[in-house]
């Protein structure tokens, strides 16, 4: 168990909303965006780029090119790793960086993510959707990542007799938090009628059940608790983490990764001695809204088939039992493939979120995917 052996000390993030509005003014590269976020993370921590001896990059085309752009010295890096741009890899990258620090392979590791999807015209459908446009699958409608989520949710709706408006509280709650987040993309009010009248993208999923496509970057810096004590920000400790993989693809997994998620959850809670009731805030990857319901159930916040009831009546809103996705998440703040969720939880345990949960001691991250990752962040002791 990683408990309190690693601290997050630096955080940098793009202004996603500003970039969304200025799409046609610039053509950012992922490296440009990542470098700007890392610059801000270094300043946030009170560090210099010469302090970095580990680098984990996600979605950036080349760690070599990125390191050269930064002007890192030859031999400076004791660890380097590179990850593709799948949402599940954010947790994998952060957990790897934490293990690198905890084992002494490196002392100060920067995780950097950059994404210029909107300005480059990414569509995430057909042949652009990670090979999901294969003819043998396309004839069944599997032409986008959302189609798989829609199929999984259709099974859930049938199995548990879930009403048509079950996902509405998630979209409306996200938008309430985003309205108070100055860097969020979508800040206008979303009403129940507005949600319900939105068109289907892949039935039963509507427009607001899908993540945004936007530009931006996030950088996170990790180091030892001893080093963190001398830096600028209150550290966000990593209290616990767990992961589990489903080897089959999302369209070939009958339980939609549920067994892997339950396994990760059991080990997470057992390893730290905490329970869902101890969590002050949570941020669950919501590329597609049903993943939030699946996360709540797999990680023991509620019983199978009841998450759609759990999220009603203000329980996940400000002041509720479990404020959820308090930055606005992937569907209102912006889609940084997990990294904006991580950034928000760091802000929460620091006491620096625009939607701050009072005296936030523990913050829970989950990515429910074919690689399930979960972490608990803790306020500095």
N, C-alpha and C positions, 0 to 999 in steps of 0.2 A: 504494500500500500504506500502511496506517494505522500501520505499525510504530512502537510506543513513543511515538506522538504524543498518546495519550489514556490516562488512568488512571482506574480505578474506585476511589473513595475513601470511599464511604459505602454502607452496607448495612443495610436494615431488613427484618424478616420477622415475620409472625405466628407464633404457636404453633399450628400446624395441629391437632395432637393435642388440645390443650386445647379449642379451638373445636369440634372434632368431638364431644367428650364433652359439651359444654355447648350443644348445638344449640338446645334449647328454652328456654334462659334469656334469650337476647337475639335481637333481629332486626337484625343488622348491615346497613348499606347498603355497597355497594362503595366509596363515597366515605369513609365512616367508617373502613373497614379500610385504604384507601389512605393516608389522612391519618395514621393511627397508624404505619404502616410508614415513611412519609416522616419523621415526627418522630424515629423511632428511627435512620433513616439519617443524618439531620442530626447527631444526637448522636454517632453512631458516627464521623462524619468530623470533628466539632468545628466544624461550620458552623452558620449561622443561615439561616432562610428568606429573609432579605434578600439572601443570597449567591446565590440561584438566579436565573439569567437565561435558563434554558431549561427547558421542561417537555414531556415526552412521556408521554401517558397511554394505557393500554390497558385496555379493558373498562369503564372509567368512562364513564357516560352522557354527560357534558359536561365538557370541559376548562374552560369558562367557569365553570360552577357550582363545580367543584372548586377552581379558582384563587380564586374568591370566598370559599369556605369557609376556605381557608388564610389569607386576608387579604393576598394578594400585592398590592403597590402598583401603581397604574396606570402603565403604561410600563416595568414592571420586567422583563418577559419579552421577550427578543429572538428567541426561537424557541418556537413551540408546535406540537405535532402530536398527533393522536388516532388510535387504532387499534382495530379491532374485536377481539373476544375469541376469535380463532382462535389455536391454539398456534403456528402458523407466524409470527404477527406479533410474538412476543417478540423473535426475532432481528432482524426488520425494524426494530422500534423501537429496539433497542440499537444497531444499526449506524447508523441515522439520527442518533441522539444522538452517537455517536462522530464521525461526519462533521461534525456541527454544531460540535463542539469543535475538531476538527482544522483546519477551515477558518476558525476565528475568528468564526463567526457568533454564538456565545455561549461563555462561559468555564466555567460550572458548570451542567450539565443534570441534572435529576432525571427518572428514568423511574419511573412509578408504575403498579402493577397492583393491582386489587381485584376480589374475586369472592365473592359470597354465594350460590353455586349451591345448596348443600345446604340452607341454612335457607330459601331461597325455593322449594325443591321442583323444581329443574330435573331433567329426565329424559333429555335427549339421545336421544330416539327419536321416531318418527312425525313429526307436524307440528312438534314442538319441535326437531327436529334440522336446523336451518339449511336448511329446505326439502327435506330428503331424503325426506319422506313424499309426494312427488308420485306420483299414481296410476300413471304410466307406468313408474316405478321400483319402486314398492312391490310390484307384482305379481311382481317378480323377487326380492323379499326385501330390497331396498335401503331399509330403513326406519330406519337409524341409521348414524352414522359407523363403528361397529364392523363393519358388514356389508361395507363397502368394504375394510377391513383384512383381514377374513376371506377375501374373494375373492382379494385379492393374495397372501395367505399360502397359500391353496389352490393357486394356480398355482405358487408356489415349491416347495411340498411335492411336487407332481407332477413338476416339472421336474428336481428334484435328489434325488428319492427320500428325502425327509427323514422320520425316524421320528416317531411320535406324541408322544414326550416331549421333543422338541427344544427347546421353550421353557421347560421346567421350570427349568434353571439360572438363567435370567434372573429369574424370580419368586422363587426361593429365595435367590439372591444379593442381590436388592433387600431382602428382608426381613431378612437378616443385618445389612446396614448400618443399616436403619431401627431395629432393636432397640437400637442404640447411639446413636441420634439422639433427643434428648429432645423435639424438637418434631414428630416423625413421628406420623402417624395410626395406622398399623398396625405394632405392635412385637412381637406374639406370633410365636413360631417358626412357620415354614411348612415342613413336611416334603415330601419327594417324594410320599409317598402322599396327603398332604393336597392337593397340587397336582393330582395325576392324578385324584383322585376328585371334584374340583369340577365342577359342571355346565357344560355348554357354554352360551355366550351366543349366539354365531354360529359354528357349527362350521366350522373346527377350533379356534376360540379359546375357551378356558375362562374361568371367572370371574377368575382371577388374571392373565390376559393383558390385562385391561382396567384403565384408570386409575380412580382414586377420583373421587368427586364430593364436594367439601368446600369450606368457606369459608376465606378468608385473603387475604393481600396481601403483596407484595414491593415494595420501593423500592430503587433503585440510583442512586447519584450519580456522575457522570463530570466530570472536569475536566482541565486541562493538567498535564503532569508538573511544570512549574514551580510551579504552585499546590499540587499534591499534596505537594510536599516540606515544606510548612509545616503539614500537617494531622496528624490524630491517628493514623491507621492506616497500615500499610505499603501502598502502592498496588498494585493489581493492574493491570499494564499490558496493553493490547490489542496483541498481537504481530501478528495477521493476521486478516483476515475476508474472506469471500466469500459470494455468493448467486447463485442462478439460479432462474428461474421456469418452471413448466409451466402453460400457459394453460388447458388442458383440466382439467375436474374429475376427481376421483380415480376415478370410475366410467367415464370415457371415455379414460383414459390407459393404453394397452396395457402400457407398461413401468413403470407405477406411479412415475413421476418419476425413474427411474433415470438417464436421460440427463442431466437437470438436475443431479442429485446428483454425477455423475461430473465434469461440467463445473465445478461449484463446487469439488470436491475438487482437481482439477488446478490450478486457479488459486490455491487456498489454499496448497497445498504449494509451487508454483513461486514464489509471491510472497514467501515467508518463508524458503525454503531449509531448512525442517525436513521431517521425515518422520514417519509414524506411530510409528516406533521411538523418537522423541524425546519422545513424550507420556508423562507420568507418571501421568495420570489422565484419564478421559473421562466426560462426562455427555451422553447422547443422549436426546432426547425420546422417551418411551415411553408415550404415550397408549395405544398398543396395542403389545404386545410385538414383533411382527414388524418394526416400524420400526427396532428396534435391530439386528437382523440385516442389514437392508437398508443401514443406515448404516455398519456395519462393512465391508461389501463395497464400497460405493461410494467410501468414503474410504481404501481400500487397506490396511486392517488384515488382510485375508485375501482369498482368491480367491472369485469368484462361486460360490455354492452350498456354501460351506464355513463360513459364519459360525456355523451351529448346532454345528459341531464346535469352532470357536474358543472358544466360551463355556463349554465343559465343562472338567472336571478342575481347577477352581480358578483358571483364568487370569484371570477377572474379579473375583475375590474379594480381600479384604485380603491384601496380600503377593504377589498374583499379578502377571502380566506387565502387565495393564492393568486396574487397579481401575475398575469401571464403575458409574456412578450411585450414588456413595458416600453420598448422603443417604437413599437408599431410592427415589428417583425418583417418577414420577407414580403408581406402583402400590402404594407403601408409605408414602413420606413424605407425599405430598399432591399434588394436581393444581393447579398454578399456571400451567399452560399455557406451560411453558418457563422461567418466571422462577425457580422453585426450583432448577432445574438450573443456571442462571446464578449464582444466589446461592451454591450449593455450590462451584462452581469458583472463585469469588472467595475463599471461605473457604480452599480448598485452597492456593492460591498465597500467601495470607497466613500459612498455617500454623495455622489456627484451626478446622479441621473436627473434629467429634467422631470422625470416621473418617479422621484425617489420614494422608496418604501422606507418608512421610519425604522431606524436602528436595524438595518438589514445585516443579519449575521451570516446567513447561508443562502446561496443562490445556485439553482440547479439548471444545468444545460443537458439537453437530450437531442440527438439526431437519430431519428427512427428511419433506417434505410437498410440496404443490404449489408452495410457495415454499421452496426449500431454503436454509437459512442456516447458516453455520458460523463459529466464532471460536476463536482460540487466545489464552488468557490466560497472562500470564507473571509470574513472581515479580519483585519490584522488584530492579533491578540493584544 
